[in-house]
Amino acid sequence: MILRDMTEADLDAVLRIERAVHAHPWTRGNFSDALRSRYQCKVFESDGFMLGYAILMLAVDESELLDIAIDAGQQRRGWGRKLLDELMVLARHHGKHRMVLEVRASNAAAIALYRKAGFADIGLRRDYYPAENGREDAILMGREL
């Protein structure tokens, strides 16, 4: 498995995964903006197959996980945890001491993954995400690196 920089050439494959696993997916423009902003945009591959990707924003002393996804056919095999672990190593390598993220309150699988990785609830953002019937809360989670 390798973690490499995402390029514009990866966006069709990234969008295929994004649209398959997120009810309200990022757009091509969102990913292009992240690339232009020099966020840590990473692709996670095995034998040339894209298992997933992540977008990590580095701030002064912390990092924020903006988006992460594993291909629907590759989920529940430990890849999400492996990718998350790689991102924490990357953030530490860049001198960051904390990682934060937001997750939909209804996303039990993601919340369980983050808790197993040492993340704890640090806040709630009411009506943060668009949802089928209005808006949905986001749980703000964080952990020291």
C-alpha positions as CSV (number, residue, x, y, z in Angstrom):
1,M,0.0,0.0,0.0
2,I,1.2,3.5,-0.8
3,L,0.1,6.9,0.2
4,R,0.9,9.4,-2.6
5,D,0.0,13.0,-3.5
6,M,-3.3,13.4,-5.4
7,T,-3.2,15.0,-8.8
8,E,-5.9,16.5,-11.1
9,A,-5.5,13.2,-13.1
10,D,-6.9,11.3,-10.1
11,L,-10.1,13.3,-9.8
12,D,-12.3,11.1,-11.9
13,A,-11.5,8.1,-9.7
14,V,-11.7,10.2,-6.5
15,L,-15.1,11.5,-7.6
16,R,-16.4,8.0,-8.4
17,I,-15.6,6.9,-4.8
18,E,-16.8,10.2,-3.3
19,R,-20.2,9.9,-5.0
20,A,-20.6,6.3,-4.1
21,V,-19.9,6.6,-0.4
22,H,-21.2,10.1,0.6
23,A,-24.8,11.2,0.4
24,H,-23.7,14.8,-0.1
25,P,-20.4,14.5,-2.0
26,W,-17.7,17.0,-2.6
27,T,-17.6,18.4,-6.2
28,R,-14.8,18.4,-8.6
29,G,-14.4,22.1,-7.8
30,N,-14.0,21.3,-4.1
31,F,-11.2,18.8,-4.8
32,S,-9.5,21.2,-7.3
33,D,-9.6,24.0,-4.7
34,A,-8.0,21.7,-2.1
35,L,-5.2,20.8,-4.6
36,R,-4.7,24.5,-5.4
37,S,-4.7,25.4,-1.7
38,R,-1.9,23.0,-1.2
39,Y,-3.8,20.9,1.4
40,Q,-2.4,17.5,1.9
41,C,-4.4,15.7,-0.7
42,K,-3.5,12.0,-0.7
43,V,-4.5,8.9,-2.6
44,F,-4.2,5.5,-0.9
45,E,-3.4,2.7,-3.4
46,S,-2.6,-1.0,-3.5
47,D,-1.2,-2.5,-6.7
48,G,-2.3,0.5,-8.7
49,F,-5.9,0.3,-7.4
50,M,-7.2,3.4,-5.6
51,L,-8.5,2.1,-2.2
52,G,-9.3,5.6,-1.0
53,Y,-8.2,9.2,-0.4
54,A,-8.1,11.9,2.1
55,I,-7.8,15.7,2.4
56,L,-5.9,17.1,5.4
57,M,-5.5,20.8,6.1
58,L,-2.4,21.8,8.1
59,A,-2.7,24.8,10.4
60,V,-0.3,26.4,12.8
61,D,-0.1,23.6,15.3
62,E,-2.9,21.3,14.4
63,S,-4.4,19.4,11.4
64,E,-8.0,19.1,10.3
65,L,-9.2,16.1,8.4
66,L,-11.6,17.5,5.8
67,D,-12.5,14.5,3.8
68,I,-11.7,10.8,3.9
69,A,-13.2,7.8,1.9
70,I,-12.5,4.2,1.2
71,D,-13.9,2.6,-2.0
72,A,-17.3,1.0,-1.2
73,G,-16.1,-2.4,-2.3
74,Q,-13.0,-2.2,0.0
75,Q,-14.7,-1.1,3.2
76,R,-14.7,-3.1,6.4
77,R,-11.2,-4.5,5.7
78,G,-9.2,-2.2,7.9
79,W,-8.2,0.3,5.1
80,G,-9.9,3.2,6.7
81,R,-8.0,2.8,9.9
82,K,-4.7,2.3,8.0
83,L,-5.3,5.5,6.0
84,L,-6.2,7.4,9.2
85,D,-3.1,6.1,10.9
86,E,-1.0,7.3,7.9
87,L,-2.5,10.7,8.0
88,M,-1.7,11.0,11.7
89,V,1.9,10.1,10.9
90,L,1.9,12.7,8.1
91,A,0.6,15.4,10.4
92,R,3.2,14.6,13.1
93,H,5.9,14.7,10.4
94,H,4.7,18.3,9.7
95,G,5.0,19.2,13.3
96,K,1.3,19.1,14.2
97,H,0.3,18.2,17.7
98,R,-3.4,17.6,17.3
99,M,-5.9,16.4,14.7
100,V,-9.5,17.5,14.5
101,L,-12.4,16.5,12.3
102,E,-16.2,16.7,11.9
103,V,-18.4,13.7,11.3
104,R,-22.1,13.4,10.7
105,A,-23.9,12.4,13.9
106,S,-25.6,9.6,12.0
107,N,-22.4,8.1,10.7
108,A,-22.0,5.4,13.4
109,A,-19.3,3.4,11.5
110,A,-17.1,6.5,11.1
111,I,-17.6,7.5,14.7
112,A,-16.6,4.0,15.8
113,L,-13.5,4.2,13.6
114,Y,-12.4,7.5,15.0
115,R,-13.0,6.5,18.6
116,K,-10.9,3.3,18.1
117,A,-8.2,5.6,16.7
118,G,-8.2,7.6,19.9
119,F,-10.5,10.5,18.9
120,A,-12.8,11.9,21.5
121,D,-15.9,14.2,21.2
122,I,-15.0,17.8,21.7
123,G,-18.0,19.6,20.5
124,L,-21.2,19.6,18.5
125,R,-22.1,21.8,15.5
126,R,-25.8,22.0,15.2
127,D,-27.3,21.8,11.7
128,Y,-23.9,21.7,10.1
129,Y,-24.4,19.2,7.2
130,P,-27.1,19.2,4.6
131,A,-29.4,16.2,5.0
132,E,-32.2,14.6,3.1
133,N,-34.8,16.2,5.5
134,G,-33.1,19.4,6.3
135,R,-29.8,19.6,8.3
136,E,-27.8,17.3,10.4
137,D,-25.5,17.9,13.4
138,A,-21.8,17.3,13.2
139,I,-19.8,15.9,16.0
140,L,-16.4,17.6,16.4
141,M,-13.8,15.1,17.4
142,G,-10.1,15.5,18.1
143,R,-7.0,13.8,19.5
144,E,-3.5,14.7,20.4
145,L,-0.8,13.4,18.1
